[in-house]
Every structure is written in structure tokens, then in C-alpha cells.
Amino acid sequence: MDKNQVFEEMKKYYKQTKKEMDPHIFHEQFSGAVTSQEATLGILMFDQYLNSEVRKHGATG
């Protein structure tokens, strides 16, 4: 699993629940399936998505 897949899964979870993924849920979902580097990059991509699309106060790409 790469950063893009992590990002897409986090985004899908957010759209379904209207909540950011809890660390425990994140661990259950991705444990062993992704390196810590790819997980971190995916989390950063998701945070940027929230800033630009949801929170409306981040970089607008």
C-alpha cells in the first residue's frame, strides 16, 4: 500500500463518517500493510486535503 492508497482510504472514511480517522482505527486498518514513511505521507496528503477542501484555510494547490 502506498501514500495514495492511504490518502484515499482516509478520505473515504471521512466522507462516510464525517470524522477524521482515529489513531486506533488507522492502526487497525493499515498495520502491516504500509511502511511508516508511506503512512506519514498519506496522512500529510489527507491533512492538506482537509485544509484546502474542508477547513477552507490552507493551501489551494
Distance bins in CASP14 RR format, pairs under 12 A and 6 or more apart:
PFRMAT RR
TARGET T0000
AUTHOR 0000-0000-0000
RMODE 2
METHOD distances of the structure
MODEL  1
1 7 0 0 0 0 0 1 0 0 0 0 0
1 8 0 0 0 0 1 0 0 0 0 0 0
1 9 0 0 0 0 1 0 0 0 0 0 0
1 10 0 0 0 0 0 1 0 0 0 0 0
1 29 0 0 0 0 1 0 0 0 0 0 0
1 30 1 0 0 1 0 0 0 0 0 0 0
1 31 0 0 0 0 0 1 0 0 0 0 0
1 32 0 0 0 0 1 0 0 0 0 0 0
1 33 1 0 1 0 0 0 0 0 0 0 0
1 34 1 0 1 0 0 0 0 0 0 0 0
1 35 0 0 0 0 1 0 0 0 0 0 0
1 37 0 0 0 0 0 1 0 0 0 0 0
1 38 1 0 0 1 0 0 0 0 0 0 0
1 39 0 0 0 0 1 0 0 0 0 0 0
1 41 0 0 0 0 0 1 0 0 0 0 0
1 42 0 0 0 0 1 0 0 0 0 0 0
2 8 0 0 0 0 0 1 0 0 0 0 0
2 9 0 0 0 0 0 1 0 0 0 0 0
2 30 0 0 0 0 0 1 0 0 0 0 0
2 33 0 0 0 0 0 1 0 0 0 0 0
2 34 1 0 0 1 0 0 0 0 0 0 0
2 35 0 0 0 0 1 0 0 0 0 0 0
2 37 0 0 0 0 1 0 0 0 0 0 0
2 38 1 0 1 0 0 0 0 0 0 0 0
2 39 0 0 0 0 1 0 0 0 0 0 0
2 40 0 0 0 0 0 1 0 0 0 0 0
2 41 0 0 0 0 1 0 0 0 0 0 0
2 42 0 0 0 0 1 0 0 0 0 0 0
2 45 0 0 0 0 0 1 0 0 0 0 0
3 9 0 0 0 0 0 1 0 0 0 0 0
3 10 0 0 0 0 0 1 0 0 0 0 0
3 30 0 0 0 0 0 1 0 0 0 0 0
3 34 0 0 0 0 1 0 0 0 0 0 0
3 35 0 0 0 0 1 0 0 0 0 0 0
3 36 0 0 0 0 0 1 0 0 0 0 0
3 37 0 0 0 0 1 0 0 0 0 0 0
3 38 1 0 1 0 0 0 0 0 0 0 0
3 39 1 0 0 1 0 0 0 0 0 0 0
3 40 0 0 0 0 1 0 0 0 0 0 0
3 41 1 1 0 0 0 0 0 0 0 0 0
3 42 1 0 1 0 0 0 0 0 0 0 0
3 43 0 0 0 0 1 0 0 0 0 0 0
3 44 0 0 0 0 1 0 0 0 0 0 0
3 45 1 0 0 1 0 0 0 0 0 0 0
3 46 0 0 0 0 1 0 0 0 0 0 0
3 48 0 0 0 0 0 1 0 0 0 0 0
4 10 0 0 0 0 0 1 0 0 0 0 0
4 11 0 0 0 0 0 1 0 0 0 0 0
4 34 0 0 0 0 0 1 0 0 0 0 0
4 38 0 0 0 0 1 0 0 0 0 0 0
4 39 0 0 0 0 0 1 0 0 0 0 0
4 41 0 0 0 0 1 0 0 0 0 0 0
4 42 1 0 0 1 0 0 0 0 0 0 0
4 45 1 0 0 1 0 0 0 0 0 0 0
4 46 0 0 0 0 0 1 0 0 0 0 0
4 49 0 0 0 0 0 1 0 0 0 0 0
5 11 0 0 0 0 0 1 0 0 0 0 0
5 12 0 0 0 0 0 1 0 0 0 0 0
5 29 0 0 0 0 0 1 0 0 0 0 0
5 30 0 0 0 0 1 0 0 0 0 0 0
5 33 0 0 0 0 1 0 0 0 0 0 0
5 34 1 0 0 1 0 0 0 0 0 0 0
5 35 0 0 0 0 0 1 0 0 0 0 0
5 38 0 0 0 0 1 0 0 0 0 0 0
5 39 0 0 0 0 0 1 0 0 0 0 0
5 41 0 0 0 0 0 1 0 0 0 0 0
5 42 0 0 0 0 1 0 0 0 0 0 0
5 45 0 0 0 0 0 1 0 0 0 0 0
5 46 0 0 0 0 0 1 0 0 0 0 0
6 12 0 0 0 0 0 1 0 0 0 0 0
6 13 0 0 0 0 0 1 0 0 0 0 0
6 21 0 0 0 0 1 0 0 0 0 0 0
6 26 0 0 0 0 1 0 0 0 0 0 0
6 29 0 0 0 0 1 0 0 0 0 0 0
6 30 1 0 0 1 0 0 0 0 0 0 0
6 33 0 0 0 0 1 0 0 0 0 0 0
6 34 1 0 1 0 0 0 0 0 0 0 0
6 35 0 0 0 0 0 1 0 0 0 0 0
6 36 0 0 0 0 0 1 0 0 0 0 0
6 37 0 0 0 0 0 1 0 0 0 0 0
6 38 1 0 0 1 0 0 0 0 0 0 0
6 39 1 0 1 0 0 0 0 0 0 0 0
6 40 0 0 0 0 1 0 0 0 0 0 0
6 41 1 0 0 1 0 0 0 0 0 0 0
6 42 1 0 1 0 0 0 0 0 0 0 0
6 43 1 0 0 1 0 0 0 0 0 0 0
6 44 0 0 0 0 1 0 0 0 0 0 0
6 45 1 0 0 1 0 0 0 0 0 0 0
6 46 1 0 0 1 0 0 0 0 0 0 0
6 47 0 0 0 0 0 1 0 0 0 0 0
6 49 0 0 0 0 0 1 0 0 0 0 0
7 13 0 0 0 0 0 1 0 0 0 0 0
7 14 0 0 0 0 0 1 0 0 0 0 0
7 21 0 0 0 0 0 1 0 0 0 0 0
7 30 0 0 0 0 0 1 0 0 0 0 0
7 34 0 0 0 0 0 1 0 0 0 0 0
7 38 0 0 0 0 1 0 0 0 0 0 0
7 39 0 0 0 0 0 1 0 0 0 0 0
7 40 0 0 0 0 0 1 0 0 0 0 0
7 41 0 0 0 0 1 0 0 0 0 0 0
7 42 1 0 1 0 0 0 0 0 0 0 0
7 43 0 0 0 0 1 0 0 0 0 0 0
7 44 0 0 0 0 1 0 0 0 0 0 0
7 45 1 0 1 0 0 0 0 0 0 0 0
7 46 1 0 1 0 0 0 0 0 0 0 0
7 47 0 0 0 0 1 0 0 0 0 0 0
7 48 0 0 0 0 1 0 0 0 0 0 0
7 49 1 0 0 1 0 0 0 0 0 0 0
7 50 0 0 0 0 0 1 0 0 0 0 0
8 14 0 0 0 0 0 1 0 0 0 0 0
8 15 0 0 0 0 0 1 0 0 0 0 0
8 29 0 0 0 0 0 1 0 0 0 0 0
8 42 0 0 0 0 1 0 0 0 0 0 0
8 45 0 0 0 0 1 0 0 0 0 0 0
8 46 0 0 0 0 1 0 0 0 0 0 0
8 49 0 0 0 0 0 1 0 0 0 0 0
9 15 0 0 0 0 0 1 0 0 0 0 0
9 16 0 0 0 0 0 1 0 0 0 0 0
9 21 0 0 0 0 1 0 0 0 0 0 0
9 25 0 0 0 0 0 1 0 0 0 0 0
9 26 0 0 0 0 1 0 0 0 0 0 0
9 28 0 0 0 0 0 1 0 0 0 0 0
9 29 1 0 0 1 0 0 0 0 0 0 0
9 30 1 0 0 1 0 0 0 0 0 0 0
9 33 0 0 0 0 1 0 0 0 0 0 0
9 34 0 0 0 0 1 0 0 0 0 0 0
9 38 0 0 0 0 0 1 0 0 0 0 0
9 39 0 0 0 0 0 1 0 0 0 0 0
9 42 0 0 0 0 1 0 0 0 0 0 0
9 43 0 0 0 0 0 1 0 0 0 0 0
9 45 0 0 0 0 0 1 0 0 0 0 0
9 46 0 0 0 0 1 0 0 0 0 0 0
10 16 0 0 0 0 0 1 0 0 0 0 0
10 17 0 0 0 0 0 1 0 0 0 0 0
10 19 0 0 0 0 0 1 0 0 0 0 0
10 20 1 0 0 1 0 0 0 0 0 0 0
10 21 1 0 1 0 0 0 0 0 0 0 0
10 22 0 0 0 0 0 1 0 0 0 0 0
10 23 0 0 0 0 0 1 0 0 0 0 0
10 25 0 0 0 0 1 0 0 0 0 0 0
10 26 1 0 0 1 0 0 0 0 0 0 0
10 29 0 0 0 0 1 0 0 0 0 0 0
10 30 0 0 0 0 1 0 0 0 0 0 0
10 34 0 0 0 0 0 1 0 0 0 0 0
10 39 0 0 0 0 1 0 0 0 0 0 0
10 41 0 0 0 0 0 1 0 0 0 0 0
10 42 1 0 0 1 0 0 0 0 0 0 0
10 43 1 0 0 1 0 0 0 0 0 0 0
10 44 0 0 0 0 0 1 0 0 0 0 0
10 45 0 0 0 0 1 0 0 0 0 0 0
10 46 1 0 1 0 0 0 0 0 0 0 0
10 47 0 0 0 0 1 0 0 0 0 0 0
10 48 0 0 0 0 0 1 0 0 0 0 0
10 49 0 0 0 0 1 0 0 0 0 0 0
10 50 0 0 0 0 1 0 0 0 0 0 0
11 17 0 0 0 0 0 1 0 0 0 0 0
11 20 0 0 0 0 0 1 0 0 0 0 0
11 21 0 0 0 0 1 0 0 0 0 0 0
11 42 0 0 0 0 1 0 0 0 0 0 0
11 43 0 0 0 0 0 1 0 0 0 0 0
11 45 0 0 0 0 1 0 0 0 0 0 0
11 46 1 0 0 1 0 0 0 0 0 0 0
11 47 0 0 0 0 0 1 0 0 0 0 0
11 48 0 0 0 0 0 1 0 0 0 0 0
11 49 1 0 0 1 0 0 0 0 0 0 0
11 50 0 0 0 0 1 0 0 0 0 0 0
11 53 0 0 0 0 1 0 0 0 0 0 0
11 54 0 0 0 0 0 1 0 0 0 0 0
12 21 0 0 0 0 1 0 0 0 0 0 0
12 29 0 0 0 0 0 1 0 0 0 0 0
12 46 0 0 0 0 0 1 0 0 0 0 0
12 49 0 0 0 0 0 1 0 0 0 0 0
13 19 1 0 0 1 0 0 0 0 0 0 0
13 20 0 0 0 0 1 0 0 0 0 0 0
13 21 1 0 1 0 0 0 0 0 0 0 0
13 22 0 0 0 0 1 0 0 0 0 0 0
13 25 1 0 0 1 0 0 0 0 0 0 0
13 26 0 0 0 0 1 0 0 0 0 0 0
13 28 0 0 0 0 0 1 0 0 0 0 0
13 29 1 0 0 1 0 0 0 0 0 0 0
13 30 0 0 0 0 0 1 0 0 0 0 0
13 46 0 0 0 0 1 0 0 0 0 0 0
14 20 1 0 0 1 0 0 0 0 0 0 0
14 21 1 0 0 1 0 0 0 0 0 0 0
14 22 0 0 0 0 0 1 0 0 0 0 0
14 25 0 0 0 0 0 1 0 0 0 0 0
14 26 0 0 0 0 0 1 0 0 0 0 0
14 46 1 0 0 1 0 0 0 0 0 0 0
14 47 0 0 0 0 0 1 0 0 0 0 0
14 49 0 0 0 0 1 0 0 0 0 0 0
14 50 1 0 0 1 0 0 0 0 0 0 0
14 53 0 0 0 0 0 1 0 0 0 0 0
14 54 1 0 0 1 0 0 0 0 0 0 0
14 55 0 0 0 0 0 1 0 0 0 0 0
15 21 0 0 0 0 0 1 0 0 0 0 0
15 46 0 0 0 0 0 1 0 0 0 0 0
15 49 0 0 0 0 0 1 0 0 0 0 0
15 50 0 0 0 0 0 1 0 0 0 0 0
15 53 0 0 0 0 0 1 0 0 0 0 0
15 54 0 0 0 0 0 1 0 0 0 0 0
16 25 0 0 0 0 0 1 0 0 0 0 0
17 25 0 0 0 0 1 0 0 0 0 0 0
18 50 0 0 0 0 0 1 0 0 0 0 0
18 54 0 0 0 0 1 0 0 0 0 0 0
19 25 0 0 0 0 1 0 0 0 0 0 0
19 26 0 0 0 0 0 1 0 0 0 0 0
19 50 0 0 0 0 0 1 0 0 0 0 0
19 54 0 0 0 0 0 1 0 0 0 0 0
20 26 0 0 0 0 1 0 0 0 0 0 0
20 43 0 0 0 0 1 0 0 0 0 0 0
20 46 0 0 0 0 1 0 0 0 0 0 0
20 47 0 0 0 0 1 0 0 0 0 0 0
20 49 0 0 0 0 0 1 0 0 0 0 0
20 50 1 0 0 1 0 0 0 0 0 0 0
20 54 0 0 0 0 1 0 0 0 0 0 0
20 55 0 0 0 0 0 1 0 0 0 0 0
21 27 0 0 0 0 1 0 0 0 0 0 0
21 28 0 0 0 0 1 0 0 0 0 0 0
21 29 1 0 0 1 0 0 0 0 0 0 0
21 30 0 0 0 0 1 0 0 0 0 0 0
21 39 0 0 0 0 0 1 0 0 0 0 0
21 42 0 0 0 0 0 1 0 0 0 0 0
21 43 0 0 0 0 1 0 0 0 0 0 0
21 46 0 0 0 0 1 0 0 0 0 0 0
21 47 0 0 0 0 0 1 0 0 0 0 0
21 50 0 0 0 0 0 1 0 0 0 0 0
22 28 0 0 0 0 1 0 0 0 0 0 0
22 29 0 0 0 0 0 1 0 0 0 0 0
23 29 0 0 0 0 0 1 0 0 0 0 0
23 30 0 0 0 0 0 1 0 0 0 0 0
23 31 0 0 0 0 0 1 0 0 0 0 0
23 39 0 0 0 0 0 1 0 0 0 0 0
23 43 0 0 0 0 0 1 0 0 0 0 0
24 30 0 0 0 0 0 1 0 0 0 0 0
24 31 0 0 0 0 0 1 0 0 0 0 0
25 31 0 0 0 0 0 1 0 0 0 0 0
26 32 0 0 0 0 0 1 0 0 0 0 0
26 33 0 0 0 0 0 1 0 0 0 0 0
26 34 0 0 0 0 1 0 0 0 0 0 0
26 36 0 0 0 0 0 1 0 0 0 0 0
26 39 1 0 0 1 0 0 0 0 0 0 0
26 40 0 0 0 0 0 1 0 0 0 0 0
26 42 0 0 0 0 0 1 0 0 0 0 0
26 43 0 0 0 0 1 0 0 0 0 0 0
26 46 0 0 0 0 0 1 0 0 0 0 0
27 33 0 0 0 0 0 1 0 0 0 0 0
27 34 0 0 0 0 0 1 0 0 0 0 0
27 36 0 0 0 0 0 1 0 0 0 0 0
27 39 0 0 0 0 1 0 0 0 0 0 0
29 39 0 0 0 0 0 1 0 0 0 0 0
30 36 0 0 0 0 1 0 0 0 0 0 0
30 38 0 0 0 0 1 0 0 0 0 0 0
30 39 1 0 1 0 0 0 0 0 0 0 0
30 40 0 0 0 0 0 1 0 0 0 0 0
30 42 0 0 0 0 1 0 0 0 0 0 0
30 43 0 0 0 0 1 0 0 0 0 0 0
31 39 0 0 0 0 1 0 0 0 0 0 0
32 38 0 0 0 0 0 1 0 0 0 0 0
32 39 0 0 0 0 1 0 0 0 0 0 0
33 39 0 0 0 0 1 0 0 0 0 0 0
34 40 0 0 0 0 1 0 0 0 0 0 0
34 41 0 0 0 0 1 0 0 0 0 0 0
34 42 0 0 0 0 1 0 0 0 0 0 0
34 43 0 0 0 0 0 1 0 0 0 0 0
35 41 0 0 0 0 1 0 0 0 0 0 0
35 42 0 0 0 0 0 1 0 0 0 0 0
36 42 0 0 0 0 0 1 0 0 0 0 0
36 43 0 0 0 0 0 1 0 0 0 0 0
37 43 0 0 0 0 0 1 0 0 0 0 0
37 44 0 0 0 0 0 1 0 0 0 0 0
38 44 0 0 0 0 0 1 0 0 0 0 0
38 45 0 0 0 0 0 1 0 0 0 0 0
39 45 0 0 0 0 0 1 0 0 0 0 0
39 46 0 0 0 0 0 1 0 0 0 0 0
40 46 0 0 0 0 0 1 0 0 0 0 0
40 47 0 0 0 0 0 1 0 0 0 0 0
41 47 0 0 0 0 0 1 0 0 0 0 0
41 48 0 0 0 0 0 1 0 0 0 0 0
42 48 0 0 0 0 1 0 0 0 0 0 0
42 49 0 0 0 0 1 0 0 0 0 0 0
43 49 0 0 0 0 0 1 0 0 0 0 0
43 50 0 0 0 0 0 1 0 0 0 0 0
44 50 0 0 0 0 0 1 0 0 0 0 0
44 51 0 0 0 0 0 1 0 0 0 0 0
44 59 0 0 0 0 0 1 0 0 0 0 0
45 51 0 0 0 0 0 1 0 0 0 0 0
45 52 0 0 0 0 0 1 0 0 0 0 0
45 53 0 0 0 0 0 1 0 0 0 0 0
45 59 0 0 0 0 0 1 0 0 0 0 0
46 52 0 0 0 0 0 1 0 0 0 0 0
46 53 0 0 0 0 0 1 0 0 0 0 0
46 54 0 0 0 0 0 1 0 0 0 0 0
46 55 0 0 0 0 0 1 0 0 0 0 0
47 53 0 0 0 0 0 1 0 0 0 0 0
47 54 0 0 0 0 0 1 0 0 0 0 0
47 55 0 0 0 0 1 0 0 0 0 0 0
47 58 0 0 0 0 1 0 0 0 0 0 0
47 59 0 0 0 0 0 1 0 0 0 0 0
48 54 0 0 0 0 0 1 0 0 0 0 0
48 55 0 0 0 0 0 1 0 0 0 0 0
48 57 0 0 0 0 0 1 0 0 0 0 0
48 58 1 0 0 1 0 0 0 0 0 0 0
48 59 1 0 0 1 0 0 0 0 0 0 0
48 60 0 0 0 0 0 1 0 0 0 0 0
48 61 0 0 0 0 1 0 0 0 0 0 0
49 55 0 0 0 0 1 0 0 0 0 0 0
49 56 0 0 0 0 0 1 0 0 0 0 0
49 58 0 0 0 0 0 1 0 0 0 0 0
49 59 0 0 0 0 0 1 0 0 0 0 0
49 60 0 0 0 0 0 1 0 0 0 0 0
49 61 0 0 0 0 0 1 0 0 0 0 0
50 56 0 0 0 0 1 0 0 0 0 0 0
50 57 0 0 0 0 1 0 0 0 0 0 0
50 58 0 0 0 0 1 0 0 0 0 0 0
50 59 0 0 0 0 0 1 0 0 0 0 0
51 57 1 0 0 1 0 0 0 0 0 0 0
51 58 1 1 0 0 0 0 0 0 0 0 0
51 59 1 0 0 1 0 0 0 0 0 0 0
51 60 0 0 0 0 1 0 0 0 0 0 0
51 61 0 0 0 0 0 1 0 0 0 0 0
52 58 1 0 1 0 0 0 0 0 0 0 0
52 59 1 0 0 1 0 0 0 0 0 0 0
52 60 1 0 1 0 0 0 0 0 0 0 0
52 61 1 0 0 1 0 0 0 0 0 0 0
53 59 0 0 0 0 0 1 0 0 0 0 0
53 60 0 0 0 0 1 0 0 0 0 0 0
53 61 0 0 0 0 0 1 0 0 0 0 0
END
